[in-house]
Amino acid sequence: MQRAALFGRSTRKKLKAPRWIWSSLSVVVGFLLFGAVWYLLSHTVAPRVPDPLATLQTFLELIRNPFYDNGPNDKGIAIQLGVSLLRVFAGFLLGVLIALPLGVLVGSSELLRGALNPVIQLLRPVSPLAWFPVGLAAFAASEKAAVFVIAICSLWPTLINTAAGIASVPEDYKNVARVFRFSPWKYLTRVLLPYALVYILTGFRLGLGIAWMVIVAAEMLSGGTGVGFFIWDSYNALDLNRVMAAILLVGLVGWVLDSVLGYALRKVRV
Amino acid sequence: MGGYLLLSEVSKRFGSYVAVEKFSLRVEQGEVVSLIGHSGCGKSTVLSMVAGLSRPTSGRITLEGRELDGPGPDRGVVFQNYSLLPWLTVYQNVYEAVDSVHRDLTAEDKARVAEKFLRIVRMWEHRYKRPGEVSGGMKQRTALARALAINPKLLLLDEPFGALDALTRTTLQDQLLNIWNAAFEDAFLRALWGEEQKTILLVTHDIDEAIYLSDRIVVMTNGPRATVGEVVEVGLERPRDRKRVLEHRTYVELKEYLLYLLTEKYGRQEVA
């Protein structure tokens, strides 16, 4: 009897305040507040900027028919996003291919760290817009230049974090590798990389965030396709509703990308 | 000459700090020798030099007449804090060591060696767990299996049971010697490695542990400039039974003598 009573009470307590209701409620409240501020601003100081309602309407129109293709200057938003994502992944992957091995090297050698750190600090803050002409000059193609810009802007967090992770491998683990005669390959794959994984994934997460941020700028310059082009093209057509809707979409996709890596990171940490 | 493991006038200096000075010790094959002393007296420094993890500033360490040059598979180390790789399972921790050291064995034999030792330390049923998922005693047993599975001539234990509760500690001490014997009663392992006698060098600050496990106890003087203070023979016959040992007159006398050495003769001096 007592058990039943206890059970009944605990379920009632649970029904009273499930956590997900509270958390989703706070999300809704957050968006409502944001929308209210936006609405106010767009009706006072920035009357040419569409308000949230108009933006949302355009947003829904955009995603209602996302895959249409009416020639080179008129494609559905999903196609534009897809093209941008492909570029981002290509550039990001290229960056990783450079940054990961380099990070391991820089992390394992104090000498190399001393030599490369100034170079890294020098190149890291350079704007993607500044890299674009360099890419154009080097590859003579705007498509390749865009991928290059993404790679060179997004590789720094991976490089720096990998190096930091490798450099902080505890002496104990190094001693294990020495005492048990691990081969360099085993040392890399069983000690260095597993230890640095959290650092590396954090680098990926930051790098991918940068890559996604850079893509819009890169595509505004490279033109042709992608969300960056879409935004610039819409602006030139004086369709600011589409600009705002595309910004929403860019934000959403970036959020998803970040969540995926955030999830991976939590999995690894456990 | 003689001497299986020989440390002659070994010194270790860290910058201007002299941790160990002119430490000389001869260990015969098959002996169990403990280094005992106050914490920070440099006993772990001596052990890590024997392990090859750090180089003596001066002096020589030879094993079977050959001067040591870095760590080697002839010396198995059980680290103070276990040092298992937390991202590998219990099994992988042992297997990777076997795989690295016994390069001449087939994959099948390596797996068998890993299995044998995990069974001997009774960790086989926990083989898929990660170190973070097992108790301190289990971690220690895994570390022991890893050190033994590389078939070292010399087993080096750095305060192996220090971090464990008293009950687990005594059980593991009992097991250590049994495990050692069991490993070399196994037909497969004997066929693989023969019956060479094993030697153990153990660092501890636990007097009971030192007496119970060792043939000889090296009491170290306090650092800096730590060195061999006194070497005490443990005249208790083997195999030792914990209960009988505890009641033995030799044990009581030894313990008193060691206590005297550690608290009075080599007691902590206040540094001015």
HADDOCK unambig.tbl for C-alpha pairs under 7 A between the chains (distance, minus, plus):
assign (segid A and resid 172 and name CA) (segid B and resid 83 and name CA) 6.03 0.50 0.50
assign (segid A and resid 173 and name CA) (segid B and resid 83 and name CA) 6.45 0.50 0.50
assign (segid A and resid 173 and name CA) (segid B and resid 85 and name CA) 6.96 0.50 0.50
assign (segid A and resid 175 and name CA) (segid B and resid 53 and name CA) 6.98 0.50 0.50
assign (segid A and resid 176 and name CA) (segid B and resid 83 and name CA) 6.95 0.50 0.50
assign (segid A and resid 178 and name CA) (segid B and resid 71 and name CA) 6.28 0.50 0.50
assign (segid A and resid 179 and name CA) (segid B and resid 71 and name CA) 5.21 0.50 0.50
assign (segid A and resid 179 and name CA) (segid B and resid 72 and name CA) 6.12 0.50 0.50
assign (segid A and resid 179 and name CA) (segid B and resid 73 and name CA) 6.99 0.50 0.50
assign (segid A and resid 180 and name CA) (segid B and resid 73 and name CA) 6.44 0.50 0.50
assign (segid A and resid 180 and name CA) (segid B and resid 97 and name CA) 5.42 0.50 0.50
assign (segid A and resid 180 and name CA) (segid B and resid 100 and name CA) 6.53 0.50 0.50
assign (segid A and resid 180 and name CA) (segid B and resid 101 and name CA) 6.35 0.50 0.50
assign (segid A and resid 181 and name CA) (segid B and resid 72 and name CA) 6.97 0.50 0.50
assign (segid A and resid 181 and name CA) (segid B and resid 100 and name CA) 5.89 0.50 0.50
assign (segid A and resid 181 and name CA) (segid B and resid 101 and name CA) 6.23 0.50 0.50
assign (segid A and resid 182 and name CA) (segid B and resid 100 and name CA) 5.44 0.50 0.50
assign (segid A and resid 183 and name CA) (segid B and resid 100 and name CA) 6.94 0.50 0.50
assign (segid A and resid 194 and name CA) (segid B and resid 87 and name CA) 6.72 0.50 0.50
